Amino acid sequence: MEPLTRRPRRLRRTAAIRRLVSETRLSTADLIAPLFVAEGLDAPNAISSLPGYFQHSLDSLVDEISLLATNGVSAVMLFGLPSKKDALGSEASSEEGILQVAIRRVKQEFGDDVVVMADLCLDEFTDHGHCGVLDGLGNVDNDATLVRYQEMARAQAAAGVDFVGPSGMMDGQVAAIREALDDAGNIDVGILAYSVKYVSGLYGPFRDAVNVEIAGGGDRKSYQQDVANRREALVEVQLDVEQGADIVMVKPAVTYLDIIADVAHVVDVPVAAYQVSGEYSMIMAAAERGWIDGDAVALEQLTAIKRAGADMILTYFASALAPMLNG
């Protein structure tokens, strides 16, 4: 009788067989492209710590989304960079704020052919760099911040957004935003909740991209999740689902595959994961030095994120890898 140990080899013998028996399939339909749009730009501005990425003008944003859609990536997450900031992040909820202007422009250009998501957080818009409103002692005021998040949600919904993405990790943020959307008649606007967002050292390039620096050298340890904790993630996720989240997300992704797997096993809503800026830039830097095959490693990591249980992935590799996934 033939040894059973030969069976796996037969299932790996050709590319066609490997595709046939593949347990995890990654496609452009799984990808969401994070994109930055800056007020006052006439042309895209390269981001040095995110090689190949740009702060976009409105026109170049449309061009980039058109290219993504042509290659099968039909979902984007928009981040806005205002020309002026203040303590309350006033531009975040202004009808003429850059994020609302960008949402309207993208929806006018692409309609329902592109899923438009928008970051719902104050750090890009505040002069102190925190994700919320500060109290008299310089600490984030959770409840005052929820009021601002409600104002942002209504503004983004009025502009035509498909999903808002609350990323500030404030207690009760999903419930507050869902209430604000429903009361304004925006019952069809979904919430992609950043339910599990760790205090990671991998956000540096993103903060360069959105021109954010926390005043006084502060941090976000009081409202983002401790990297040492696992069970806490499931508590956060369950609360967001109960409050009305349509999609829950884990951030970062590659260094938290165990958390993605945990979450995928306990929720009945789609699970997203964010392969963050530092995870992207480390691959790009090593590839630039010839130490690794950047495309191969990027595909390997995205496949691992999908294998762990993510239904969709925010990744800065969306544009570069889409042609390969279509090939």
Buried (B, 14 or more C-beta within 10 A) or exposed (E): EEEEEEEEEEEEEEEEEEEEEEEEEBEBEBBBBBBBBBBEBEEBBEBEBBBEBBBBBBEBBBBBBEEBBEBBBBBBBBBBBBEEBEEBBBBBBBEEBBBBBBBBBBBEBBEEEBBBBBBBBBBBBBEBBBBBBBEEEEEBBBEBBBBBBBBBBBBBBBBBBBBBBBBBBBBBBBBBBBBBBEEBEBEEBBBBBBBBBBBBEBBBBBBBBBBBEBEEEBEBEEBBBEBEEBEBBBEBBBBBBEBBBBBBBBBBBBBBBEBBBBBBEEBEBBBBBBBBBBBBBBBBBBBEEEEBEBBEBBBBBBBBBBBBBBEBBBBBBBBBBBEBBEE
